[in-house]
Amino acid sequence: MKTIRLREGKERSLQRRHPWIFESAIAKGGADPGETVRVESSDGKFLAWAAFSPSSKIRARAWSFNEADRIDAAFLIAACARSIGARARFDVQSDGVRLIHGEADGLPGLIVDRYGDTLVAQFLSTGIERWKSVIADALLQQTGLSKLYERSDASSRALEGLPEATGWLRGDGAVELELQEHQWKLAINIAEGHKTGFYLDQRDSRKKFAEYAERLKFQRVLNCFCYTGGFSVAALMGGAQHVTSIDSSGPALQKGAANVALNGLDASRATWMDADVNASLRQFATQGRSFDAIVLDPPKFAPTVAHADRAARAYKDINRLAFKLLEPGGVLFTYSCSGGISADLFHKIVASAGIDAHVDGFITERLGGAPDHPMTINFPEGEYLKGLVVMRK
């Protein structure tokens, strides 16, 4: 077994069971891509077993902090089984569920979602890539399914020195699927859709938005960065009279309109705009338009902390514009999915946007990812999705 030794003082994060070991923390040692290494402190004490990644700034990712463990096929199979078994304890009102959520489930770089009878997996680190075949077989055996599609096309693979890889790993079938979620249905495409095909992490937020629509009787809803219209469908199912949805992807908007039809909703209650969100918000303000509910669910503005300052300005701008368009008593559902923006910083950004817009509001709820996208005590970076529900005074 190859060994890497850390610089003096760099062992503290591993002692707190944080799974990442950065290049700058390593004094000596190395291995092949994905190879398991023994991680030691500067004085030679065992800290962890980890998968080595010679191309990444995250030079190693911990598999285990137990010296007695052996990182073999049996270890990986058992880890998959624990993760899948844990989902039975979550209240997931959908046939789309995240079964494995990377570091939070002790499988750094592995994402697995289930859509009905089809699994979709992302192998995003060299350690997971090395065990891909074992993991693929284990997933099918433990779920009783026969179809597994690979979506290893995220940009993070390039940081690991890995090429993109997509297609059927086991079995085959349709890539156009229909997802049942709460009281509505959504069409997805596992080959072309974002992430593994859809944003399952916003499942419970969509339900929450439908509940607000029903209780507060929304009349005019604005859904920004709407993608395929998940929040739009939720609002209409909750009884909203009309939803205007904006996205810069024409194909996504077409799928959004199809999702409205899929649920038997009146197409005249939905307007779809292929446009830039910021420009549209400014145009609405010039036109004197207003809304009693607005959703801001933008793409990732800050993938790392290094991008936080620039991202903060972008988040502040769209929230300031949204506040100006929000009716008194109206509700803003605003989100950041940027790992580089903490929940505390996001709150400050939204507060600053309100001040600039001369608007105050009640924060009625704080939102995060659905429970099958867990954040653990030892890995706070797992809290990538942050949301606030703000009711304008």
Contacts in CASP RR format, 6 or more apart in sequence:
PFRMAT RR
TARGET T0000
AUTHOR 0000-0000-0000
METHOD contacts of the structure
MODEL  1
MKTIRLREGKERSLQRRHPWIFESAIAKGGADPGETVRVESSDGKFLAWA
AFSPSSKIRARAWSFNEADRIDAAFLIAACARSIGARARFDVQSDGVRLI
HGEADGLPGLIVDRYGDTLVAQFLSTGIERWKSVIADALLQQTGLSKLYE
RSDASSRALEGLPEATGWLRGDGAVELELQEHQWKLAINIAEGHKTGFYL
DQRDSRKKFAEYAERLKFQRVLNCFCYTGGFSVAALMGGAQHVTSIDSSG
PALQKGAANVALNGLDASRATWMDADVNASLRQFATQGRSFDAIVLDPPK
FAPTVAHADRAARAYKDINRLAFKLLEPGGVLFTYSCSGGISADLFHKIV
ASAGIDAHVDGFITERLGGAPDHPMTINFPEGEYLKGLVVMRK
1 36 0 8 1.000
1 37 0 8 1.000
1 38 0 8 1.000
2 29 0 8 1.000
2 30 0 8 1.000
2 31 0 8 1.000
2 35 0 8 1.000
2 37 0 8 1.000
2 38 0 8 1.000
2 52 0 8 1.000
3 29 0 8 1.000
3 37 0 8 1.000
3 38 0 8 1.000
3 39 0 8 1.000
3 40 0 8 1.000
4 21 0 8 1.000
4 26 0 8 1.000
4 28 0 8 1.000
4 29 0 8 1.000
4 30 0 8 1.000
4 31 0 8 1.000
4 37 0 8 1.000
4 38 0 8 1.000
4 39 0 8 1.000
4 40 0 8 1.000
4 50 0 8 1.000
4 52 0 8 1.000
4 59 0 8 1.000
4 60 0 8 1.000
5 26 0 8 1.000
5 27 0 8 1.000
5 28 0 8 1.000
5 29 0 8 1.000
5 40 0 8 1.000
5 41 0 8 1.000
5 42 0 8 1.000
5 44 0 8 1.000
6 14 0 8 1.000
6 21 0 8 1.000
6 25 0 8 1.000
6 26 0 8 1.000
6 27 0 8 1.000
6 39 0 8 1.000
6 40 0 8 1.000
6 41 0 8 1.000
6 42 0 8 1.000
6 47 0 8 1.000
7 24 0 8 1.000
7 25 0 8 1.000
7 26 0 8 1.000
7 27 0 8 1.000
7 42 0 8 1.000
8 42 0 8 1.000
9 41 0 8 1.000
9 42 0 8 1.000
10 25 0 8 1.000
10 26 0 8 1.000
10 42 0 8 1.000
11 41 0 8 1.000
11 42 0 8 1.000
11 45 0 8 1.000
11 47 0 8 1.000
13 20 0 8 1.000
13 21 0 8 1.000
14 21 0 8 1.000
14 39 0 8 1.000
14 47 0 8 1.000
14 48 0 8 1.000
14 62 0 8 1.000
14 65 0 8 1.000
15 47 0 8 1.000
16 378 0 8 1.000
17 62 0 8 1.000
17 65 0 8 1.000
17 378 0 8 1.000
18 62 0 8 1.000
18 378 0 8 1.000
18 379 0 8 1.000
19 50 0 8 1.000
19 61 0 8 1.000
19 62 0 8 1.000
19 103 0 8 1.000
19 106 0 8 1.000
19 108 0 8 1.000
19 378 0 8 1.000
19 379 0 8 1.000
20 58 0 8 1.000
20 60 0 8 1.000
20 61 0 8 1.000
20 62 0 8 1.000
20 103 0 8 1.000
21 39 0 8 1.000
21 48 0 8 1.000
21 50 0 8 1.000
21 58 0 8 1.000
21 59 0 8 1.000
21 60 0 8 1.000
21 61 0 8 1.000
21 62 0 8 1.000
22 57 0 8 1.000
22 58 0 8 1.000
22 59 0 8 1.000
23 56 0 8 1.000
23 57 0 8 1.000
23 58 0 8 1.000
23 59 0 8 1.000
25 59 0 8 1.000
26 59 0 8 1.000
26 60 0 8 1.000
27 42 0 8 1.000
29 37 0 8 1.000
30 37 0 8 1.000
30 52 0 8 1.000
30 54 0 8 1.000
31 37 0 8 1.000
31 52 0 8 1.000
31 54 0 8 1.000
32 52 0 8 1.000
32 54 0 8 1.000
33 52 0 8 1.000
33 53 0 8 1.000
33 54 0 8 1.000
33 55 0 8 1.000
33 126 0 8 1.000
33 127 0 8 1.000
33 129 0 8 1.000
33 130 0 8 1.000
33 160 0 8 1.000
33 161 0 8 1.000
34 51 0 8 1.000
34 52 0 8 1.000
34 53 0 8 1.000
34 125 0 8 1.000
34 126 0 8 1.000
34 127 0 8 1.000
34 129 0 8 1.000
34 130 0 8 1.000
35 51 0 8 1.000
35 52 0 8 1.000
35 130 0 8 1.000
36 49 0 8 1.000
36 50 0 8 1.000
36 51 0 8 1.000
36 52 0 8 1.000
36 63 0 8 1.000
36 71 0 8 1.000
37 49 0 8 1.000
37 50 0 8 1.000
37 51 0 8 1.000
37 52 0 8 1.000
37 60 0 8 1.000
38 46 0 8 1.000
38 49 0 8 1.000
39 46 0 8 1.000
39 47 0 8 1.000
39 48 0 8 1.000
39 49 0 8 1.000
39 50 0 8 1.000
39 60 0 8 1.000
39 62 0 8 1.000
40 46 0 8 1.000
40 47 0 8 1.000
41 47 0 8 1.000
46 67 0 8 1.000
47 65 0 8 1.000
48 62 0 8 1.000
48 63 0 8 1.000
48 64 0 8 1.000
48 65 0 8 1.000
49 62 0 8 1.000
49 63 0 8 1.000
49 64 0 8 1.000
49 69 0 8 1.000
49 71 0 8 1.000
50 60 0 8 1.000
50 61 0 8 1.000
50 62 0 8 1.000
50 63 0 8 1.000
51 60 0 8 1.000
51 61 0 8 1.000
51 63 0 8 1.000
51 71 0 8 1.000
51 108 0 8 1.000
51 125 0 8 1.000
51 126 0 8 1.000
51 127 0 8 1.000
51 128 0 8 1.000
51 130 0 8 1.000
52 59 0 8 1.000
52 60 0 8 1.000
52 126 0 8 1.000
52 127 0 8 1.000
53 59 0 8 1.000
53 60 0 8 1.000
53 61 0 8 1.000
53 125 0 8 1.000
53 126 0 8 1.000
53 127 0 8 1.000
53 160 0 8 1.000
53 161 0 8 1.000
55 126 0 8 1.000
55 159 0 8 1.000
55 160 0 8 1.000
55 161 0 8 1.000
56 125 0 8 1.000
56 126 0 8 1.000
56 159 0 8 1.000
56 160 0 8 1.000
56 161 0 8 1.000
57 159 0 8 1.000
61 103 0 8 1.000
61 108 0 8 1.000
61 109 0 8 1.000
61 125 0 8 1.000
61 127 0 8 1.000
62 108 0 8 1.000
63 69 0 8 1.000
63 71 0 8 1.000
63 75 0 8 1.000
63 106 0 8 1.000
63 108 0 8 1.000
64 71 0 8 1.000
64 75 0 8 1.000
69 75 0 8 1.000
73 131 0 8 1.000
73 134 0 8 1.000
76 107 0 8 1.000
76 131 0 8 1.000
76 134 0 8 1.000
76 135 0 8 1.000
76 138 0 8 1.000
77 134 0 8 1.000
77 138 0 8 1.000
79 105 0 8 1.000
79 106 0 8 1.000
79 107 0 8 1.000
80 100 0 8 1.000
80 107 0 8 1.000
80 135 0 8 1.000
80 138 0 8 1.000
80 139 0 8 1.000
80 142 0 8 1.000
81 138 0 8 1.000
81 142 0 8 1.000
82 105 0 8 1.000
83 99 0 8 1.000
83 100 0 8 1.000
83 101 0 8 1.000
83 105 0 8 1.000
83 106 0 8 1.000
83 107 0 8 1.000
84 99 0 8 1.000
84 100 0 8 1.000
84 139 0 8 1.000
84 142 0 8 1.000
84 143 0 8 1.000
86 105 0 8 1.000
87 97 0 8 1.000
87 98 0 8 1.000
87 99 0 8 1.000
87 372 0 8 1.000
90 97 0 8 1.000
90 371 0 8 1.000
90 372 0 8 1.000
91 371 0 8 1.000
92 203 0 8 1.000
92 370 0 8 1.000
92 371 0 8 1.000
92 372 0 8 1.000
93 181 0 8 1.000
93 182 0 8 1.000
93 203 0 8 1.000
93 207 0 8 1.000
94 179 0 8 1.000
94 180 0 8 1.000
94 181 0 8 1.000
94 182 0 8 1.000
94 200 0 8 1.000
94 203 0 8 1.000
95 114 0 8 1.000
95 115 0 8 1.000
95 116 0 8 1.000
95 179 0 8 1.000
95 180 0 8 1.000
96 113 0 8 1.000
96 114 0 8 1.000
96 115 0 8 1.000
96 116 0 8 1.000
96 179 0 8 1.000
96 180 0 8 1.000
96 181 0 8 1.000
96 200 0 8 1.000
97 113 0 8 1.000
97 114 0 8 1.000
97 200 0 8 1.000
97 372 0 8 1.000
98 111 0 8 1.000
98 112 0 8 1.000
98 113 0 8 1.000
98 114 0 8 1.000
98 200 0 8 1.000
98 201 0 8 1.000
98 370 0 8 1.000
98 372 0 8 1.000
98 373 0 8 1.000
99 112 0 8 1.000
99 113 0 8 1.000
99 114 0 8 1.000
99 119 0 8 1.000
99 139 0 8 1.000
99 143 0 8 1.000
99 372 0 8 1.000
100 107 0 8 1.000
100 110 0 8 1.000
100 111 0 8 1.000
100 112 0 8 1.000
100 121 0 8 1.000
101 111 0 8 1.000
101 372 0 8 1.000
101 373 0 8 1.000
101 374 0 8 1.000
102 108 0 8 1.000
102 109 0 8 1.000
102 110 0 8 1.000
102 111 0 8 1.000
103 109 0 8 1.000
103 376 0 8 1.000
103 379 0 8 1.000
103 381 0 8 1.000
103 382 0 8 1.000
104 373 0 8 1.000
104 374 0 8 1.000
104 375 0 8 1.000
104 376 0 8 1.000
104 379 0 8 1.000
104 382 0 8 1.000
105 374 0 8 1.000
107 128 0 8 1.000
108 125 0 8 1.000
108 127 0 8 1.000
108 128 0 8 1.000
109 122 0 8 1.000
109 123 0 8 1.000
109 124 0 8 1.000
109 125 0 8 1.000
109 127 0 8 1.000
109 128 0 8 1.000
110 121 0 8 1.000
110 122 0 8 1.000
110 123 0 8 1.000
110 124 0 8 1.000
110 125 0 8 1.000
110 128 0 8 1.000
110 135 0 8 1.000
111 121 0 8 1.000
111 122 0 8 1.000
111 124 0 8 1.000
111 195 0 8 1.000
111 196 0 8 1.000
112 119 0 8 1.000
112 120 0 8 1.000
112 121 0 8 1.000
112 122 0 8 1.000
112 139 0 8 1.000
113 119 0 8 1.000
113 120 0 8 1.000
113 121 0 8 1.000
113 195 0 8 1.000
113 196 0 8 1.000
113 197 0 8 1.000
113 200 0 8 1.000
114 120 0 8 1.000
114 143 0 8 1.000
114 145 0 8 1.000
115 177 0 8 1.000
115 179 0 8 1.000
115 188 0 8 1.000
115 190 0 8 1.000
115 197 0 8 1.000
115 198 0 8 1.000
116 177 0 8 1.000
116 179 0 8 1.000
117 145 0 8 1.000
117 146 0 8 1.000
117 147 0 8 1.000
118 145 0 8 1.000
118 147 0 8 1.000
118 148 0 8 1.000
118 149 0 8 1.000
118 173 0 8 1.000
118 177 0 8 1.000
118 190 0 8 1.000
119 139 0 8 1.000
119 140 0 8 1.000
119 143 0 8 1.000
119 145 0 8 1.000
119 147 0 8 1.000
119 148 0 8 1.000
119 149 0 8 1.000
120 148 0 8 1.000
120 149 0 8 1.000
120 150 0 8 1.000
120 151 0 8 1.000
120 190 0 8 1.000
120 196 0 8 1.000
120 197 0 8 1.000
121 135 0 8 1.000
121 136 0 8 1.000
121 139 0 8 1.000
121 148 0 8 1.000
121 149 0 8 1.000
121 150 0 8 1.000
121 151 0 8 1.000
121 152 0 8 1.000
121 169 0 8 1.000
121 196 0 8 1.000
122 150 0 8 1.000
122 151 0 8 1.000
122 152 0 8 1.000
122 154 0 8 1.000
122 195 0 8 1.000
122 196 0 8 1.000
123 129 0 8 1.000
123 132 0 8 1.000
123 135 0 8 1.000
123 150 0 8 1.000
123 152 0 8 1.000
123 157 0 8 1.000
123 165 0 8 1.000
124 152 0 8 1.000
124 154 0 8 1.000
124 156 0 8 1.000
124 157 0 8 1.000
124 160 0 8 1.000
125 160 0 8 1.000
126 160 0 8 1.000
126 161 0 8 1.000
126 162 0 8 1.000
128 135 0 8 1.000
129 152 0 8 1.000
129 160 0 8 1.000
129 162 0 8 1.000
132 169 0 8 1.000
136 148 0 8 1.000
136 169 0 8 1.000
136 170 0 8 1.000
137 170 0 8 1.000
139 145 0 8 1.000
139 148 0 8 1.000
140 146 0 8 1.000
140 148 0 8 1.000
140 170 0 8 1.000
146 170 0 8 1.000
146 171 0 8 1.000
147 168 0 8 1.000
147 170 0 8 1.000
147 171 0 8 1.000
147 172 0 8 1.000
147 173 0 8 1.000
148 168 0 8 1.000
148 169 0 8 1.000
148 170 0 8 1.000
148 171 0 8 1.000
149 166 0 8 1.000
149 167 0 8 1.000
149 168 0 8 1.000
149 169 0 8 1.000
149 175 0 8 1.000
149 190 0 8 1.000
149 191 0 8 1.000
150 165 0 8 1.000
150 166 0 8 1.000
150 167 0 8 1.000
150 168 0 8 1.000
150 169 0 8 1.000
151 166 0 8 1.000
151 167 0 8 1.000
151 190 0 8 1.000
151 191 0 8 1.000
151 195 0 8 1.000
151 196 0 8 1.000
151 197 0 8 1.000
152 162 0 8 1.000
152 164 0 8 1.000
152 165 0 8 1.000
152 166 0 8 1.000
153 164 0 8 1.000
153 165 0 8 1.000
153 166 0 8 1.000
157 163 0 8 1.000
157 164 0 8 1.000
157 165 0 8 1.000
166 191 0 8 1.000
167 191 0 8 1.000
175 189 0 8 1.000
175 190 0 8 1.000
175 191 0 8 1.000
175 192 0 8 1.000
176 187 0 8 1.000
176 188 0 8 1.000
176 189 0 8 1.000
177 187 0 8 1.000
177 188 0 8 1.000
177 189 0 8 1.000
177 190 0 8 1.000
178 185 0 8 1.000
178 186 0 8 1.000
178 187 0 8 1.000
178 188 0 8 1.000
178 262 0 8 1.000
179 185 0 8 1.000
179 186 0 8 1.000
179 187 0 8 1.000
179 188 0 8 1.000
179 198 0 8 1.000
181 203 0 8 1.000
181 206 0 8 1.000
182 203 0 8 1.000
182 206 0 8 1.000
182 207 0 8 1.000
182 210 0 8 1.000
182 234 0 8 1.000
183 210 0 8 1.000
183 237 0 8 1.000
184 233 0 8 1.000
184 234 0 8 1.000
184 237 0 8 1.000
184 263 0 8 1.000
185 259 0 8 1.000
185 262 0 8 1.000
185 263 0 8 1.000
186 198 0 8 1.000
186 228 0 8 1.000
186 230 0 8 1.000
186 233 0 8 1.000
186 259 0 8 1.000
186 262 0 8 1.000
187 228 0 8 1.000
187 255 0 8 1.000
187 258 0 8 1.000
187 259 0 8 1.000
187 262 0 8 1.000
188 197 0 8 1.000
188 198 0 8 1.000
188 228 0 8 1.000
189 197 0 8 1.000
189 255 0 8 1.000
190 196 0 8 1.000
190 197 0 8 1.000
194 227 0 8 1.000
198 228 0 8 1.000
199 227 0 8 1.000
200 370 0 8 1.000
200 372 0 8 1.000
200 373 0 8 1.000
201 337 0 8 1.000
201 368 0 8 1.000
201 369 0 8 1.000
201 370 0 8 1.000
201 373 0 8 1.000
201 385 0 8 1.000
202 230 0 8 1.000
202 231 0 8 1.000
202 297 0 8 1.000
202 335 0 8 1.000
202 369 0 8 1.000
202 370 0 8 1.000
202 385 0 8 1.000
203 370 0 8 1.000
204 367 0 8 1.000
204 369 0 8 1.000
204 370 0 8 1.000
204 371 0 8 1.000
205 231 0 8 1.000
205 333 0 8 1.000
205 335 0 8 1.000
205 367 0 8 1.000
205 368 0 8 1.000
205 369 0 8 1.000
205 387 0 8 1.000
206 230 0 8 1.000
206 231 0 8 1.000
206 233 0 8 1.000
206 234 0 8 1.000
207 234 0 8 1.000
208 333 0 8 1.000
208 365 0 8 1.000
208 367 0 8 1.000
208 389 0 8 1.000
209 231 0 8 1.000
209 234 0 8 1.000
209 235 0 8 1.000
209 293 0 8 1.000
209 295 0 8 1.000
209 333 0 8 1.000
210 234 0 8 1.000
210 235 0 8 1.000
210 237 0 8 1.000
210 238 0 8 1.000
211 238 0 8 1.000
212 218 0 8 1.000
212 293 0 8 1.000
212 331 0 8 1.000
212 333 0 8 1.000
212 389 0 8 1.000
213 221 0 8 1.000
213 234 0 8 1.000
213 235 0 8 1.000
213 237 0 8 1.000
213 238 0 8 1.000
213 239 0 8 1.000
213 240 0 8 1.000
213 293 0 8 1.000
214 238 0 8 1.000
214 239 0 8 1.000
216 292 0 8 1.000
216 293 0 8 1.000
216 330 0 8 1.000
216 331 0 8 1.000
217 239 0 8 1.000
218 235 0 8 1.000
218 239 0 8 1.000
218 240 0 8 1.000
218 241 0 8 1.000
218 292 0 8 1.000
218 293 0 8 1.000
218 331 0 8 1.000
219 240 0 8 1.000
219 241 0 8 1.000
219 242 0 8 1.000
219 292 0 8 1.000
220 241 0 8 1.000
220 242 0 8 1.000
220 244 0 8 1.000
220 290 0 8 1.000
220 291 0 8 1.000
220 292 0 8 1.000
220 293 0 8 1.000
221 232 0 8 1.000
221 235 0 8 1.000
221 240 0 8 1.000
221 242 0 8 1.000
221 243 0 8 1.000
221 244 0 8 1.000
221 291 0 8 1.000
221 292 0 8 1.000
221 293 0 8 1.000
221 294 0 8 1.000
221 295 0 8 1.000
222 243 0 8 1.000
222 244 0 8 1.000
222 246 0 8 1.000
222 284 0 8 1.000
222 291 0 8 1.000
222 293 0 8 1.000
222 294 0 8 1.000
222 295 0 8 1.000
222 322 0 8 1.000
222 325 0 8 1.000
223 229 0 8 1.000
223 231 0 8 1.000
223 232 0 8 1.000
223 235 0 8 1.000
223 243 0 8 1.000
223 244 0 8 1.000
223 245 0 8 1.000
223 246 0 8 1.000
223 294 0 8 1.000
223 295 0 8 1.000
223 297 0 8 1.000
224 246 0 8 1.000
224 277 0 8 1.000
224 280 0 8 1.000
224 281 0 8 1.000
224 294 0 8 1.000
224 295 0 8 1.000
224 296 0 8 1.000
224 297 0 8 1.000
224 298 0 8 1.000
224 318 0 8 1.000
224 322 0 8 1.000
225 246 0 8 1.000
225 247 0 8 1.000
225 277 0 8 1.000
225 296 0 8 1.000
225 297 0 8 1.000
225 298 0 8 1.000
225 299 0 8 1.000
226 232 0 8 1.000
226 245 0 8 1.000
226 246 0 8 1.000
226 247 0 8 1.000
226 252 0 8 1.000
226 253 0 8 1.000
226 256 0 8 1.000
226 272 0 8 1.000
226 295 0 8 1.000
226 297 0 8 1.000
227 247 0 8 1.000
227 249 0 8 1.000
227 252 0 8 1.000
227 297 0 8 1.000
228 252 0 8 1.000
228 255 0 8 1.000
228 256 0 8 1.000
228 259 0 8 1.000
229 245 0 8 1.000
229 252 0 8 1.000
229 255 0 8 1.000
229 256 0 8 1.000
229 259 0 8 1.000
229 260 0 8 1.000
230 256 0 8 1.000
230 259 0 8 1.000
231 295 0 8 1.000
231 297 0 8 1.000
231 333 0 8 1.000
232 243 0 8 1.000
232 245 0 8 1.000
232 256 0 8 1.000
232 259 0 8 1.000
232 260 0 8 1.000
232 270 0 8 1.000
233 256 0 8 1.000
233 259 0 8 1.000
233 260 0 8 1.000
233 263 0 8 1.000
233 265 0 8 1.000
235 243 0 8 1.000
235 293 0 8 1.000
236 243 0 8 1.000
236 260 0 8 1.000
236 263 0 8 1.000
236 265 0 8 1.000
236 269 0 8 1.000
236 270 0 8 1.000
237 263 0 8 1.000
237 265 0 8 1.000
240 269 0 8 1.000
240 293 0 8 1.000
241 269 0 8 1.000
242 269 0 8 1.000
242 270 0 8 1.000
242 271 0 8 1.000
243 269 0 8 1.000
243 270 0 8 1.000
243 271 0 8 1.000
244 270 0 8 1.000
244 271 0 8 1.000
244 273 0 8 1.000
244 291 0 8 1.000
245 253 0 8 1.000
245 256 0 8 1.000
245 270 0 8 1.000
245 271 0 8 1.000
245 272 0 8 1.000
245 273 0 8 1.000
246 273 0 8 1.000
246 275 0 8 1.000
246 277 0 8 1.000
246 280 0 8 1.000
247 253 0 8 1.000
247 272 0 8 1.000
247 273 0 8 1.000
247 274 0 8 1.000
247 277 0 8 1.000
248 274 0 8 1.000
248 275 0 8 1.000
248 276 0 8 1.000
248 277 0 8 1.000
249 274 0 8 1.000
250 274 0 8 1.000
253 272 0 8 1.000
253 273 0 8 1.000
253 274 0 8 1.000
256 272 0 8 1.000
257 267 0 8 1.000
257 270 0 8 1.000
257 272 0 8 1.000
260 267 0 8 1.000
260 269 0 8 1.000
260 270 0 8 1.000
261 267 0 8 1.000
273 280 0 8 1.000
277 298 0 8 1.000
277 318 0 8 1.000
278 317 0 8 1.000
278 318 0 8 1.000
278 321 0 8 1.000
281 318 0 8 1.000
281 321 0 8 1.000
281 322 0 8 1.000
281 325 0 8 1.000
282 321 0 8 1.000
284 325 0 8 1.000
285 321 0 8 1.000
285 324 0 8 1.000
285 325 0 8 1.000
289 325 0 8 1.000
290 325 0 8 1.000
290 326 0 8 1.000
290 327 0 8 1.000
291 325 0 8 1.000
291 326 0 8 1.000
291 327 0 8 1.000
291 330 0 8 1.000
292 326 0 8 1.000
292 327 0 8 1.000
292 329 0 8 1.000
292 330 0 8 1.000
292 331 0 8 1.000
293 330 0 8 1.000
293 331 0 8 1.000
293 332 0 8 1.000
293 333 0 8 1.000
294 322 0 8 1.000
294 325 0 8 1.000
294 326 0 8 1.000
294 331 0 8 1.000
294 332 0 8 1.000
294 333 0 8 1.000
295 333 0 8 1.000
295 334 0 8 1.000
296 318 0 8 1.000
296 319 0 8 1.000
296 322 0 8 1.000
296 332 0 8 1.000
296 333 0 8 1.000
296 334 0 8 1.000
296 335 0 8 1.000
297 333 0 8 1.000
297 335 0 8 1.000
297 337 0 8 1.000
298 314 0 8 1.000
298 315 0 8 1.000
298 318 0 8 1.000
298 335 0 8 1.000
298 336 0 8 1.000
298 337 0 8 1.000
299 337 0 8 1.000
300 337 0 8 1.000
300 338 0 8 1.000
300 339 0 8 1.000
301 307 0 8 1.000
301 310 0 8 1.000
301 311 0 8 1.000
301 314 0 8 1.000
301 315 0 8 1.000
301 336 0 8 1.000
301 338 0 8 1.000
301 341 0 8 1.000
302 308 0 8 1.000
302 310 0 8 1.000
302 311 0 8 1.000
302 312 0 8 1.000
302 336 0 8 1.000
302 338 0 8 1.000
302 339 0 8 1.000
302 340 0 8 1.000
302 341 0 8 1.000
303 338 0 8 1.000
303 339 0 8 1.000
303 340 0 8 1.000
304 339 0 8 1.000
304 340 0 8 1.000
305 339 0 8 1.000
305 340 0 8 1.000
307 338 0 8 1.000
307 340 0 8 1.000
308 338 0 8 1.000
308 340 0 8 1.000
308 341 0 8 1.000
308 345 0 8 1.000
311 338 0 8 1.000
311 340 0 8 1.000
311 341 0 8 1.000
312 341 0 8 1.000
312 345 0 8 1.000
312 349 0 8 1.000
315 336 0 8 1.000
315 341 0 8 1.000
315 346 0 8 1.000
315 349 0 8 1.000
315 350 0 8 1.000
315 353 0 8 1.000
316 349 0 8 1.000
316 352 0 8 1.000
316 353 0 8 1.000
316 356 0 8 1.000
317 353 0 8 1.000
319 332 0 8 1.000
319 334 0 8 1.000
319 349 0 8 1.000
319 350 0 8 1.000
319 353 0 8 1.000
319 354 0 8 1.000
320 353 0 8 1.000
320 354 0 8 1.000
320 356 0 8 1.000
320 357 0 8 1.000
321 357 0 8 1.000
322 332 0 8 1.000
322 334 0 8 1.000
322 353 0 8 1.000
323 332 0 8 1.000
323 353 0 8 1.000
323 354 0 8 1.000
323 357 0 8 1.000
323 359 0 8 1.000
323 392 0 8 1.000
324 357 0 8 1.000
324 359 0 8 1.000
326 332 0 8 1.000
326 359 0 8 1.000
326 392 0 8 1.000
327 392 0 8 1.000
328 392 0 8 1.000
328 393 0 8 1.000
329 391 0 8 1.000
329 392 0 8 1.000
329 393 0 8 1.000
330 391 0 8 1.000
330 392 0 8 1.000
331 364 0 8 1.000
331 389 0 8 1.000
331 390 0 8 1.000
331 391 0 8 1.000
331 392 0 8 1.000
332 388 0 8 1.000
332 389 0 8 1.000
332 390 0 8 1.000
332 391 0 8 1.000
332 392 0 8 1.000
333 367 0 8 1.000
333 387 0 8 1.000
333 388 0 8 1.000
333 389 0 8 1.000
334 350 0 8 1.000
334 387 0 8 1.000
334 388 0 8 1.000
334 390 0 8 1.000
335 367 0 8 1.000
335 385 0 8 1.000
335 386 0 8 1.000
335 387 0 8 1.000
335 388 0 8 1.000
336 346 0 8 1.000
336 349 0 8 1.000
336 385 0 8 1.000
336 386 0 8 1.000
336 387 0 8 1.000
337 384 0 8 1.000
337 385 0 8 1.000
337 386 0 8 1.000
338 384 0 8 1.000
339 381 0 8 1.000
339 382 0 8 1.000
339 383 0 8 1.000
339 384 0 8 1.000
341 349 0 8 1.000
341 386 0 8 1.000
342 386 0 8 1.000
343 366 0 8 1.000
343 383 0 8 1.000
343 386 0 8 1.000
346 386 0 8 1.000
346 387 0 8 1.000
346 388 0 8 1.000
347 363 0 8 1.000
347 388 0 8 1.000
350 388 0 8 1.000
350 390 0 8 1.000
354 360 0 8 1.000
359 392 0 8 1.000
359 393 0 8 1.000
360 392 0 8 1.000
360 393 0 8 1.000
361 390 0 8 1.000
361 391 0 8 1.000
361 392 0 8 1.000
361 393 0 8 1.000
362 390 0 8 1.000
362 391 0 8 1.000
362 393 0 8 1.000
363 388 0 8 1.000
363 389 0 8 1.000
363 390 0 8 1.000
364 389 0 8 1.000
364 390 0 8 1.000
364 391 0 8 1.000
365 388 0 8 1.000
365 389 0 8 1.000
366 386 0 8 1.000
366 387 0 8 1.000
366 388 0 8 1.000
366 389 0 8 1.000
367 386 0 8 1.000
367 387 0 8 1.000
367 388 0 8 1.000
367 389 0 8 1.000
368 383 0 8 1.000
368 385 0 8 1.000
368 386 0 8 1.000
368 387 0 8 1.000
369 385 0 8 1.000
373 385 0 8 1.000
375 382 0 8 1.000
375 383 0 8 1.000
376 382 0 8 1.000
END
